Amino acid sequence: MLALAVSAQSSLACPDCAPVRAARAAIAADPERWLYAFAVAAPFVVASVVIALVYRAGAAKESRPWR
């Protein structure tokens, strides 16, 4: 059990180990990596735009003194 704990900690402490290099190479070799990045970022961008529009609509509504 102690060997597993040491192994787990050494893998966390090693940013340039063989598995990390293999993962980086796999990501770099994937031709659709930008599509995946866009798919992850798109919902956050859309939500930010919607929130900004709703905030501006509410701010404009509050600035009208006659309503």
Summary of the structure (lengths in Angstrom):
residues: 67
radius of gyration: 23.6
end to end distance: 70.4
largest distance: 73.6
contacts: 112
relative contact order: 0.05
helix: 81%
strand: 0%
